[in-house]
Amino acid sequence: MPVIGTSNHPKALWPGVKAWFGRFYDEHKIEYTDLFDMDFSNQNYEEDVEVTGFGLAPRKNEGHSVAYDSETQGYVARYVHIAYAYGYIVTEEEIDDNLYEKVSKTRSQALAFSLRQTKETVAANIYNRAFNSSYVGGDGVELLATTHVGIAGTWSNELATAADLSEASLEDLLIQIMKATNSKGLKISLMPKCLIVPPDLWYEANRILKSTLQNDTANNAQNVLKATNALPEGIKLNHYLTDTDAFFVRTNAPRGMICYDRKIKDFEQDNDFDTGNAKAKKYERYSFGWTDPRGLYGSPGA
């Protein structure tokens, strides 16, 4: 059925008729940059290769030789850049009726909106699938798991017992980050940066982190999460997260959550000889993923 504001409606874009179907709502600010570190690529794909350091130094007995170790290649994380493109058409009849400027402007805005929403959705899906074993990283397991494999054994970036967001569960996750080790089992200074939540947890997250005293208790106790500035970059709200009770903590792992921009949004226009229509398209190419799973910790909720 024809819809007002589209070119197949008999009254579409008549002089004085406003085209409106939600294209000019205010947009959310860009949010995927809170989820990923940004990088740029000029290749078909990018690969990050883990290189492990050394273990603990062994005791050297008198008169014995020094023990030597060597760096070891770990797993490989590959980022394959995906192209996304979309376009619109201004018909020859719309051009004849001097409607090109009006319809092209509105459709260009709608196209830009669509490409931005696409990128936000692709980015958030890395988090939405973080607990899904069908989507694995270089070490062969999902992003958030209790069974990541290192040379020193398995390690976890997920709560051992899934829990909803609370002061206690958040503290447990931060303690887990404090105890982080590298692939050789050596202690590392992994620091939490921010808490990432869907809209459903926004108010609860603020109550937990911003209360002056301890949240949800009659005890006159200090809110240690706030007092110690446990999450220096605060709370990041993401509207594209689909799990209503999953929450995440990003860390300062140097090659954790990565976005590669292969080609920034490109806008092109051309005319079609056979139809006389004007065509416009936007094209961009990028990839989202992770190299070191230590870049993110989380819980899927109870």
Residue frames as qw, qx, qy, qz and C-alpha x, y, z in Angstrom:
[[0.000, 0.889, 0.458, 0.000, 0.00, 0.00, 0.00],
 [0.377, 0.606, -0.060, 0.697, 1.42, 3.45, -0.87],
 [0.519, -0.587, -0.386, 0.486, 2.77, 5.44, 2.05],
 [0.085, 0.989, 0.068, 0.100, 2.77, 9.22, 2.35],
 [0.313, -0.834, 0.415, 0.183, 6.26, 10.58, 1.97],
 [0.561, -0.179, 0.718, 0.371, 7.37, 7.91, -0.50],
 [0.128, 0.341, -0.473, -0.803, 7.50, 8.23, -4.25],
 [0.106, -0.191, -0.914, -0.341, 4.81, 5.58, -4.84],
 [0.069, 0.581, 0.657, -0.475, 2.08, 7.59, -3.13],
 [0.319, 0.670, 0.512, 0.432, -0.16, 9.57, -5.49],
 [0.112, -0.975, -0.105, -0.161, 0.23, 12.72, -3.38],
 [0.786, -0.317, -0.027, 0.530, 3.91, 12.21, -2.61],
 [0.438, -0.299, 0.110, 0.840, 5.80, 15.45, -2.31],
 [0.175, 0.792, 0.452, 0.371, 3.17, 17.67, -3.83],
 [0.184, 0.431, -0.181, 0.865, 4.00, 21.32, -3.27],
 [0.425, -0.487, 0.181, -0.742, 3.11, 22.16, 0.30],
 [0.930, -0.262, -0.179, -0.187, 2.88, 18.52, 1.40],
 [0.213, -0.722, 0.632, -0.185, 5.41, 17.64, 4.12],
 [0.800, 0.145, -0.582, -0.021, 7.14, 14.28, 3.82],
 [0.307, -0.552, 0.591, -0.502, 7.29, 12.80, 7.32],
 [0.929, -0.156, -0.280, -0.183, 7.78, 9.26, 8.47],
 [0.807, -0.568, 0.073, 0.144, 10.32, 9.49, 11.25],
 [0.765, 0.407, -0.064, 0.495, 13.33, 10.49, 9.21],
 [0.181, 0.673, -0.196, 0.690, 14.06, 13.59, 11.22],
 [0.745, -0.649, -0.152, -0.004, 13.98, 12.27, 14.75],
 [0.119, -0.839, 0.518, -0.114, 17.01, 13.21, 16.79],
 [0.844, 0.207, -0.485, 0.094, 19.71, 10.55, 16.67],
 [0.776, -0.595, 0.041, 0.205, 21.72, 9.11, 19.52],
 [0.015, -0.848, 0.503, 0.164, 25.31, 10.23, 19.66],
 [0.691, 0.392, -0.607, -0.021, 27.87, 7.85, 18.16],
 [0.745, -0.530, 0.289, -0.285, 28.19, 4.98, 20.63],
 [0.974, 0.144, -0.118, 0.131, 30.38, 2.33, 19.01],
 [0.394, 0.645, -0.417, 0.505, 33.50, 4.36, 19.87],
 [0.510, -0.581, 0.427, -0.468, 32.76, 3.59, 23.54],
 [0.966, -0.077, 0.197, -0.151, 32.90, -0.13, 22.75],
 [0.891, 0.233, 0.125, 0.368, 36.05, -0.27, 20.63],
 [0.326, -0.630, 0.292, 0.641, 39.47, 1.27, 20.08],
 [0.629, 0.745, 0.108, -0.193, 39.60, 2.76, 16.59],
 [0.492, -0.375, 0.576, 0.534, 42.24, 1.80, 14.03],
 [0.559, 0.673, -0.118, -0.470, 42.66, 2.19, 10.26],
 [0.703, -0.079, 0.655, 0.265, 43.55, -0.37, 7.63],
 [0.386, 0.638, -0.336, -0.575, 44.64, -0.19, 3.98],
 [0.041, 0.237, -0.950, -0.201, 44.54, -3.94, 3.37],
 [0.571, -0.184, -0.634, -0.488, 41.95, -6.62, 2.62],
 [0.771, -0.552, -0.306, -0.082, 42.23, -7.88, 6.20],
 [0.025, -0.734, 0.531, -0.423, 44.37, -7.39, 9.30],
 [0.859, -0.189, -0.468, 0.082, 45.93, -10.00, 11.54],
 [0.292, -0.761, 0.442, -0.374, 47.13, -9.68, 15.13],
 [0.808, 0.093, -0.566, 0.137, 49.52, -12.38, 16.25],
 [0.637, -0.751, 0.110, -0.136, 49.97, -12.99, 19.97],
 [0.599, 0.436, -0.544, 0.393, 53.62, -13.17, 21.04],
 [0.739, -0.642, -0.205, -0.003, 54.06, -14.46, 24.58],
 [0.012, -0.841, 0.470, -0.268, 56.81, -13.25, 26.87],
 [0.426, 0.264, -0.819, 0.280, 58.83, -15.27, 29.35],
 [0.702, -0.538, -0.453, -0.115, 57.76, -17.11, 32.48],
 [0.525, -0.831, 0.178, -0.048, 59.16, -16.78, 35.98],
 [0.358, 0.680, -0.624, 0.142, 62.95, -16.93, 36.17],
 [0.921, -0.227, -0.314, 0.031, 64.18, -20.28, 37.58],
 [0.552, -0.774, 0.296, 0.099, 66.71, -20.56, 40.36],
 [0.645, 0.618, -0.429, 0.133, 70.33, -20.84, 39.13],
 [0.873, -0.463, 0.051, 0.148, 72.46, -23.23, 41.10],
 [0.237, -0.811, 0.453, 0.285, 76.13, -22.57, 41.60],
 [0.294, -0.369, 0.785, 0.402, 78.22, -23.59, 38.61],
 [0.483, 0.428, 0.761, 0.070, 75.19, -24.38, 36.45],
 [0.185, 0.196, 0.461, 0.846, 74.29, -22.74, 33.17],
 [0.310, 0.249, 0.207, -0.894, 71.66, -20.05, 32.83],
 [0.400, 0.426, 0.811, 0.012, 68.29, -21.31, 31.60],
 [0.055, 0.168, -0.339, -0.924, 67.07, -19.71, 28.39],
 [0.424, 0.528, 0.670, -0.304, 63.54, -19.14, 27.25],
 [0.140, 0.063, 0.538, 0.829, 62.11, -17.98, 23.93],
 [0.444, 0.243, 0.147, -0.850, 59.08, -16.02, 22.89],
 [0.280, 0.207, 0.931, 0.110, 56.22, -18.15, 21.62],
 [0.273, -0.083, -0.400, -0.871, 53.65, -17.38, 18.97],
 [0.340, 0.225, 0.743, -0.531, 50.15, -17.61, 20.35],
 [0.430, 0.563, 0.706, 0.016, 46.83, -17.46, 18.55],
 [0.161, 0.041, 0.376, 0.911, 46.06, -15.27, 15.55],
 [0.256, 0.647, 0.536, -0.477, 43.12, -12.85, 15.42],
 [0.265, 0.158, 0.570, 0.761, 41.98, -11.91, 11.91],
 [0.246, 0.604, 0.327, -0.684, 39.85, -8.90, 10.99],
 [0.311, 0.275, 0.709, 0.570, 38.17, -9.27, 7.60],
 [0.130, 0.298, 0.094, -0.941, 36.71, -5.99, 6.41],
 [0.283, 0.515, 0.807, 0.056, 33.09, -6.09, 5.26],
 [0.011, 0.090, 0.288, 0.953, 31.60, -3.67, 2.75],
 [0.138, 0.608, 0.703, -0.343, 28.23, -2.04, 3.42],
 [0.034, -0.033, 0.358, 0.932, 26.43, 0.02, 0.77],
 [0.207, 0.632, 0.708, -0.237, 22.99, 1.49, 0.22],
 [0.130, -0.004, 0.330, 0.935, 21.44, 3.96, -2.19],
 [0.332, 0.610, 0.547, -0.467, 18.38, 5.80, -3.38],
 [0.320, 0.303, 0.607, 0.661, 16.89, 6.94, -6.68],
 [0.226, 0.549, 0.201, -0.779, 15.35, 10.23, -7.77],
 [0.584, 0.439, 0.661, 0.170, 13.11, 9.50, -10.74],
 [0.276, 0.169, 0.393, 0.861, 13.27, 11.42, -14.00],
 [0.171, -0.716, -0.539, -0.410, 9.71, 12.58, -13.38],
 [0.487, -0.759, -0.267, 0.340, 10.66, 14.00, -9.97],
 [0.450, -0.242, 0.208, 0.834, 13.54, 15.81, -11.62],
 [0.103, 0.437, 0.542, 0.710, 11.19, 17.17, -14.34],
 [0.328, -0.793, -0.463, -0.223, 8.83, 18.45, -11.66],
 [0.127, 0.690, -0.323, 0.635, 11.69, 20.38, -9.97],
 [0.782, -0.573, 0.007, -0.245, 11.54, 18.12, -6.93],
 [0.797, 0.267, -0.420, 0.343, 15.15, 16.92, -7.13],
 [0.136, 0.503, -0.477, 0.708, 16.54, 19.25, -4.50],
 [0.615, -0.406, 0.245, -0.630, 13.77, 18.46, -2.00],
 [0.978, -0.092, -0.055, -0.181, 13.63, 14.70, -2.36],
 [0.727, 0.384, -0.426, 0.377, 17.39, 14.27, -2.72],
 [0.049, -0.560, 0.488, -0.668, 18.04, 16.16, 0.50],
 [0.742, -0.335, 0.278, -0.510, 15.56, 14.11, 2.55],
 [0.986, 0.105, -0.127, -0.033, 16.65, 10.81, 1.04],
 [0.509, 0.532, -0.491, 0.466, 20.31, 11.68, 1.57],
 [0.318, -0.511, 0.495, -0.626, 19.59, 12.31, 5.25],
 [0.912, -0.137, 0.152, -0.356, 17.70, 9.02, 5.50],
 [0.866, 0.350, -0.322, 0.152, 20.55, 7.19, 3.80],
 [0.213, 0.561, -0.569, 0.563, 23.15, 8.63, 6.17],
 [0.613, -0.388, 0.382, -0.572, 20.95, 7.66, 9.10],
 [0.980, 0.066, -0.060, -0.177, 20.68, 4.09, 7.77],
 [0.695, 0.443, -0.452, 0.341, 24.46, 3.72, 7.39],
 [0.092, -0.540, 0.551, -0.630, 25.08, 5.06, 10.91],
 [0.799, -0.246, 0.265, -0.481, 22.52, 2.68, 12.40],
 [0.934, 0.241, -0.262, -0.002, 24.09, -0.21, 10.48],
 [0.449, 0.497, -0.565, 0.482, 27.55, 0.48, 11.89],
 [0.389, -0.444, 0.487, -0.644, 26.21, 0.83, 15.43],
 [0.922, -0.072, 0.091, -0.370, 24.34, -2.48, 15.08],
 [0.831, 0.350, -0.396, 0.172, 27.33, -4.35, 13.64],
 [0.162, 0.528, -0.590, 0.588, 29.50, -3.04, 16.48],
 [0.570, -0.345, 0.414, -0.620, 27.02, -3.89, 19.24],
 [0.944, 0.067, -0.191, -0.262, 26.55, -7.40, 17.84],
 [0.511, 0.388, -0.676, 0.363, 30.10, -8.28, 18.93],
 [0.194, -0.246, 0.631, -0.710, 28.86, -7.66, 22.49],
 [0.772, -0.015, 0.070, -0.632, 25.45, -9.22, 21.86],
 [0.923, 0.183, -0.328, -0.085, 27.19, -12.44, 20.80],
 [0.034, 0.700, -0.633, 0.327, 29.92, -12.27, 23.44],
 [0.540, -0.275, 0.714, -0.349, 28.58, -15.33, 25.31],
 [0.872, 0.350, 0.086, -0.332, 27.64, -17.27, 22.18],
 [0.616, -0.367, 0.638, 0.281, 29.95, -20.20, 21.39],
 [0.698, 0.547, 0.423, 0.184, 29.03, -19.95, 17.70],
 [0.303, 0.910, -0.085, 0.271, 31.12, -16.77, 17.48],
 [0.833, -0.412, 0.007, 0.370, 34.72, -17.47, 18.48],
 [0.030, 0.943, -0.299, -0.144, 37.98, -15.57, 18.54],
 [0.447, 0.641, -0.623, 0.006, 41.55, -16.52, 17.76],
 [0.153, -0.360, 0.863, -0.321, 41.77, -18.85, 20.77],
 [0.301, -0.098, -0.904, -0.288, 38.77, -20.87, 19.60],
 [0.152, -0.522, -0.777, 0.319, 36.23, -19.77, 22.23],
 [0.013, 0.858, 0.417, 0.299, 33.70, -16.98, 22.50],
 [0.165, 0.691, -0.190, 0.678, 34.69, -13.48, 23.60],
 [0.400, -0.513, 0.460, -0.604, 33.47, -13.88, 27.20],
 [0.881, -0.024, -0.457, -0.122, 34.16, -17.34, 28.58],
 [0.651, -0.661, 0.352, -0.123, 35.56, -19.22, 31.55],
 [0.908, -0.036, 0.364, 0.205, 37.69, -21.42, 29.29],
 [0.392, 0.876, -0.279, -0.024, 40.13, -19.12, 27.48],
 [0.955, -0.067, 0.021, 0.289, 43.38, -20.95, 26.82],
 [0.069, 0.917, -0.391, 0.052, 46.87, -19.68, 27.62],
 [0.578, 0.411, -0.678, 0.192, 50.25, -21.38, 27.87],
 [0.047, -0.278, 0.736, -0.615, 49.90, -21.39, 31.65],
 [0.061, 0.322, 0.921, -0.209, 46.41, -22.89, 31.49],
 [0.033, -0.663, -0.613, -0.429, 42.83, -21.71, 31.19],
 [0.109, -0.192, -0.340, 0.914, 41.62, -18.34, 32.41],
 [0.055, 0.677, 0.733, 0.049, 38.31, -16.51, 32.56],
 [0.045, 0.053, 0.002, 0.998, 36.90, -13.08, 31.73],
 [0.525, -0.400, -0.436, -0.612, 33.35, -14.00, 32.77],
 [0.495, -0.428, 0.486, -0.579, 31.85, -14.37, 36.21],
 [0.042, 0.141, -0.989, 0.021, 32.11, -18.02, 37.28],
 [0.102, 0.506, 0.836, -0.185, 28.45, -17.88, 38.30],
 [0.063, 0.459, 0.414, 0.783, 26.32, -15.69, 36.06],
 [0.179, -0.553, -0.574, 0.577, 24.76, -12.83, 38.02],
 [0.143, 0.881, 0.369, 0.258, 22.63, -9.76, 37.42],
 [0.306, 0.528, -0.195, 0.768, 24.19, -6.34, 37.81],
 [0.577, -0.783, -0.231, -0.038, 24.61, -5.43, 41.48],
 [0.143, -0.883, 0.423, -0.142, 27.24, -3.92, 43.71],
 [0.731, -0.380, 0.566, 0.012, 28.40, -7.40, 44.69],
 [0.847, 0.343, 0.358, 0.191, 28.57, -8.83, 41.14],
 [0.389, 0.888, -0.112, 0.218, 30.37, -5.75, 39.84],
 [0.348, -0.781, 0.509, -0.094, 32.91, -5.97, 42.67],
 [0.850, -0.106, 0.509, 0.087, 33.46, -9.67, 41.89],
 [0.732, 0.616, 0.175, 0.232, 34.14, -8.82, 38.26],
 [0.123, 0.927, -0.280, 0.218, 36.56, -6.03, 39.18],
 [0.612, -0.574, 0.544, -0.019, 38.41, -8.35, 41.59],
 [0.881, 0.223, 0.383, 0.166, 38.70, -10.84, 38.74],
 [0.493, 0.828, -0.049, 0.263, 40.30, -8.10, 36.63],
 [0.274, -0.856, 0.415, -0.138, 42.73, -7.28, 39.47],
 [0.734, -0.334, 0.590, 0.043, 43.91, -10.91, 39.45],
 [0.788, 0.603, -0.020, -0.124, 44.49, -11.07, 35.69],
 [0.582, -0.456, 0.547, 0.392, 47.58, -12.79, 34.32],
 [0.390, 0.595, -0.475, -0.518, 49.20, -13.01, 30.90],
 [0.887, 0.211, -0.319, -0.257, 49.48, -16.17, 28.82],
 [0.548, 0.313, -0.692, 0.350, 52.56, -17.26, 30.79],
 [0.624, -0.547, -0.552, 0.083, 50.69, -16.80, 34.07],
 [0.390, -0.039, -0.287, 0.874, 52.46, -13.61, 35.22],
 [0.029, -0.744, -0.519, 0.420, 50.48, -10.89, 37.00],
 [0.281, 0.361, 0.331, 0.826, 49.56, -7.91, 34.82],
 [0.022, 0.341, 0.359, -0.869, 48.26, -4.47, 35.69],
 [0.042, -0.430, -0.720, -0.543, 44.91, -4.84, 33.97],
 [0.046, 0.230, 0.404, -0.884, 42.71, -1.89, 34.89],
 [0.214, 0.643, 0.735, 0.027, 38.95, -1.46, 34.41],
 [0.147, 0.081, 0.195, 0.966, 37.92, 1.61, 32.41],
 [0.434, -0.023, -0.015, -0.900, 34.14, 1.75, 32.12],
 [0.385, 0.227, 0.854, -0.268, 30.90, -0.12, 32.70],
 [0.254, 0.076, -0.547, -0.794, 28.80, -0.75, 29.58],
 [0.289, 0.283, 0.823, -0.398, 25.08, -1.37, 29.96],
 [0.012, 0.450, 0.699, 0.556, 21.86, -1.49, 27.91],
 [0.256, -0.461, -0.058, -0.848, 19.05, 1.02, 28.61],
 [0.747, -0.446, -0.437, -0.230, 17.39, -1.50, 30.95],
 [0.758, -0.339, -0.330, 0.450, 20.33, -1.27, 33.40],
 [0.287, 0.590, -0.045, 0.753, 21.10, 2.44, 33.09],
 [0.415, -0.727, 0.057, -0.543, 19.39, 3.57, 36.29],
 [0.913, -0.401, -0.045, 0.065, 20.58, 0.61, 38.32],
 [0.749, 0.225, -0.108, 0.614, 24.15, 1.24, 37.17],
 [0.065, 0.658, -0.103, 0.744, 23.91, 4.88, 38.25],
 [0.686, -0.654, 0.001, -0.319, 22.51, 3.90, 41.65],
 [0.938, -0.189, -0.076, 0.281, 25.40, 1.48, 42.17],
 [0.673, 0.210, -0.035, 0.709, 28.21, 3.75, 41.07],
 [0.114, 0.531, 0.017, 0.840, 27.02, 7.23, 42.01],
 [0.597, -0.718, -0.326, -0.147, 25.36, 6.78, 45.39],
 [0.042, -0.790, 0.439, -0.427, 27.22, 8.62, 48.14],
 [0.505, -0.390, 0.706, -0.307, 26.83, 5.68, 50.52],
 [0.151, -0.084, 0.968, 0.181, 26.62, 1.97, 49.85],
 [0.465, -0.010, -0.419, -0.780, 23.75, 1.17, 47.50],
 [0.743, -0.216, -0.469, -0.427, 20.55, -0.63, 48.67],
 [0.627, -0.199, -0.650, 0.381, 21.52, -1.03, 52.30],
 [0.377, -0.888, -0.189, -0.183, 20.74, 0.69, 55.58],
 [0.759, -0.326, -0.063, 0.560, 24.40, 0.48, 56.59],
 [0.034, 0.982, -0.069, -0.171, 26.15, 3.81, 56.86],
 [0.751, -0.207, 0.422, 0.465, 28.96, 2.48, 54.69],
 [0.048, 0.650, -0.354, -0.670, 31.02, 4.24, 52.06],
 [0.835, 0.519, 0.135, -0.124, 30.35, 3.50, 48.41],
 [0.575, -0.497, 0.474, 0.443, 33.81, 2.11, 47.71],
 [0.615, 0.412, 0.522, 0.422, 33.25, 1.85, 43.96],
 [0.160, 0.939, 0.169, 0.252, 32.72, 5.60, 43.84],
 [0.440, -0.866, 0.198, 0.131, 35.34, 6.45, 46.47],
 [0.643, -0.342, 0.533, 0.430, 38.09, 4.48, 44.74],
 [0.414, 0.657, -0.279, -0.565, 37.11, 5.67, 41.25],
 [0.658, -0.099, 0.742, 0.081, 36.98, 2.02, 40.28],
 [0.555, 0.499, 0.575, 0.336, 35.69, 2.83, 36.78],
 [0.247, -0.442, 0.023, 0.862, 37.39, 6.11, 35.80],
 [0.064, -0.023, -0.523, -0.850, 35.50, 6.48, 32.50],
 [0.463, 0.086, 0.341, -0.814, 32.15, 5.92, 34.20],
 [0.568, 0.310, 0.741, -0.179, 29.05, 4.32, 32.69],
 [0.120, 0.236, -0.574, -0.775, 28.53, 3.95, 28.93],
 [0.624, 0.352, 0.517, -0.468, 24.97, 3.49, 27.73],
 [0.008, 0.194, -0.763, -0.617, 24.54, 1.58, 24.49],
 [0.623, 0.243, 0.205, -0.715, 21.12, 1.53, 22.83],
 [0.672, 0.372, -0.517, -0.379, 21.98, -1.34, 20.50],
 [0.009, -0.224, 0.942, -0.251, 22.63, -4.00, 23.14],
 [0.604, -0.172, -0.516, -0.582, 19.87, -6.60, 22.98],
 [0.586, -0.260, -0.731, 0.233, 20.33, -8.53, 26.23],
 [0.294, -0.802, -0.141, -0.500, 18.47, -6.64, 28.94],
 [0.698, -0.708, 0.093, -0.052, 20.53, -7.97, 31.87],
 [0.847, 0.111, -0.027, 0.519, 24.03, -8.50, 30.44],
 [0.109, -0.985, 0.112, 0.066, 26.71, -6.00, 31.51],
 [0.830, 0.334, -0.072, 0.442, 30.31, -5.46, 30.50],
 [0.373, -0.861, 0.148, 0.311, 33.51, -3.85, 31.80],
 [0.691, 0.657, -0.145, 0.265, 36.15, -2.65, 29.34],
 [0.714, -0.568, 0.099, 0.397, 39.79, -2.73, 30.42],
 [0.077, 0.889, -0.331, -0.306, 43.06, -1.17, 29.33],
 [0.787, -0.023, 0.542, 0.295, 44.31, -4.31, 27.53],
 [0.084, -0.544, 0.360, 0.753, 46.40, -2.85, 24.67],
 [0.279, 0.123, -0.697, -0.649, 44.87, -4.93, 21.85],
 [0.316, 0.214, 0.811, -0.443, 41.43, -5.71, 23.17],
 [0.449, 0.659, 0.586, -0.141, 38.30, -4.53, 21.39],
 [0.245, -0.326, 0.418, 0.812, 39.26, -3.20, 17.95],
 [0.557, 0.719, 0.371, -0.188, 37.45, -1.50, 15.06],
 [0.417, -0.169, 0.489, 0.748, 39.25, -1.18, 11.74],
 [0.451, 0.759, 0.166, -0.440, 37.99, 1.44, 9.30],
 [0.633, 0.068, 0.566, 0.524, 39.00, 0.27, 5.82],
 [0.148, 0.336, 0.396, 0.842, 37.10, 2.94, 3.93],
 [0.090, 0.343, 0.459, -0.815, 35.25, 5.85, 5.47],
 [0.434, 0.628, 0.594, -0.252, 31.74, 6.63, 4.23],
 [0.186, -0.157, 0.514, 0.822, 31.88, 7.50, 0.51],
 [0.439, 0.622, 0.456, -0.460, 29.00, 9.30, -1.27],
 [0.195, -0.121, 0.654, 0.721, 28.62, 8.99, -5.06],
 [0.514, 0.563, 0.341, -0.550, 26.04, 10.14, -7.58],
 [0.141, -0.132, 0.750, 0.633, 25.35, 9.19, -11.19],
 [0.607, 0.312, 0.043, -0.730, 22.57, 9.12, -13.78],
 [0.552, 0.098, 0.824, 0.087, 20.99, 6.06, -15.38],
 [0.081, 0.210, -0.509, -0.831, 20.74, 6.52, -19.16],
 [0.134, -0.270, -0.890, -0.341, 17.86, 4.09, -19.76],
 [0.215, -0.673, -0.695, 0.135, 15.49, 5.45, -17.11],
 [0.094, 0.704, 0.051, 0.702, 16.74, 9.02, -16.76],
 [0.655, -0.724, -0.213, -0.030, 16.79, 8.48, -13.01],
 [0.133, 0.736, -0.508, 0.427, 19.44, 9.98, -10.74],
 [0.880, -0.267, -0.381, 0.094, 21.12, 7.53, -8.39],
 [0.066, -0.759, 0.478, -0.437, 23.06, 8.12, -5.21],
 [0.902, -0.198, -0.378, 0.067, 24.84, 5.65, -2.95],
 [0.270, -0.794, 0.485, -0.248, 26.97, 5.48, 0.15],
 [0.909, 0.131, -0.378, 0.118, 29.64, 2.87, 0.64],
 [0.219, -0.765, 0.535, -0.286, 31.89, 2.06, 3.57],
 [0.856, 0.115, -0.500, 0.068, 34.01, -0.84, 4.72],
 [0.220, -0.639, 0.543, -0.498, 35.07, -1.84, 8.20],
 [0.719, -0.108, -0.686, 0.028, 35.45, -4.67, 10.69],
 [0.466, -0.644, 0.326, -0.512, 34.87, -5.12, 14.41],
 [0.884, -0.050, -0.461, 0.054, 36.39, -7.75, 16.66],
 [0.535, -0.790, 0.284, -0.091, 38.86, -8.48, 19.42],
 [0.552, 0.524, -0.622, 0.181, 42.46, -9.59, 19.68],
 [0.222, 0.129, -0.806, 0.533, 43.01, -10.03, 23.41],
 [0.449, -0.568, -0.629, -0.283, 39.83, -11.13, 25.23],
 [0.450, -0.381, -0.472, 0.656, 41.26, -9.44, 28.35],
 [0.032, 0.167, 0.140, 0.975, 39.95, -6.23, 26.82],
 [0.556, -0.310, -0.183, -0.749, 36.44, -7.09, 28.05],
 [0.061, -0.057, -0.926, 0.368, 34.93, -8.77, 31.11],
 [0.478, -0.146, -0.139, -0.855, 31.26, -9.34, 31.77],
 [0.264, 0.122, 0.901, -0.323, 28.26, -11.35, 32.87],
 [0.147, -0.257, -0.718, -0.630, 25.19, -12.43, 30.87],
 [0.524, -0.296, 0.134, -0.788, 22.96, -11.85, 33.88],
 [0.391, -0.130, 0.849, -0.331, 21.37, -14.51, 36.06]]
